Amino acid sequence: MIGSSGVDHEFENYGQPVLEYLGMSQIDLADLRDDLIDMGLVTL
């Protein structure tokens, strides 16, 4: 997983309500984040 544990923890806390709203799994969210990082839209 890309990023430090601090970043991942913060991301998970922020992402949980989004997960529930979208009905996405944690894996889907992680894949989405990795895609955004690959496209250069998210930096760590």
C-alpha positions as CSV (number, residue, x, y, z in Angstrom):
1,M,0.0,0.0,0.0
2,I,1.3,3.4,-0.9
3,G,1.7,6.0,1.9
4,S,2.5,6.0,5.5
5,S,0.2,4.4,8.2
6,G,-0.7,8.0,9.3
7,V,-2.0,8.8,5.8
8,D,-3.8,5.5,5.4
9,H,-5.5,5.9,8.8
10,E,-6.6,9.5,8.0
11,F,-7.8,8.4,4.6
12,E,-9.8,5.5,6.1
13,N,-11.5,7.8,8.7
14,Y,-12.4,10.2,5.9
15,G,-13.5,7.5,3.5
16,Q,-15.8,5.5,5.7
17,P,-18.9,7.7,5.3
18,V,-18.2,7.8,1.6
19,L,-17.9,4.0,1.5
20,E,-21.3,3.7,3.2
21,Y,-22.9,6.3,0.8
22,L,-21.5,4.7,-2.3
23,G,-21.7,1.1,-1.1
24,M,-18.1,0.6,-2.0
25,S,-15.8,-1.9,-0.3
26,Q,-12.5,-0.8,1.3
27,I,-10.6,-2.5,-1.5
28,D,-12.5,-0.5,-4.1
29,L,-11.7,2.7,-2.3
30,A,-8.0,1.8,-2.1
31,D,-8.0,1.0,-5.8
32,L,-9.6,4.3,-6.5
33,R,-7.0,6.1,-4.5
34,D,-4.2,4.3,-6.2
35,D,-5.7,5.2,-9.6
36,L,-5.8,8.9,-8.6
37,I,-2.2,8.7,-7.4
38,D,-1.2,7.1,-10.7
39,M,-2.9,10.0,-12.6
40,G,-1.1,12.5,-10.4
41,L,-4.4,13.9,-9.0
42,V,-3.5,12.9,-5.4
43,T,-0.1,13.3,-3.8
44,L,1.1,11.9,-0.5
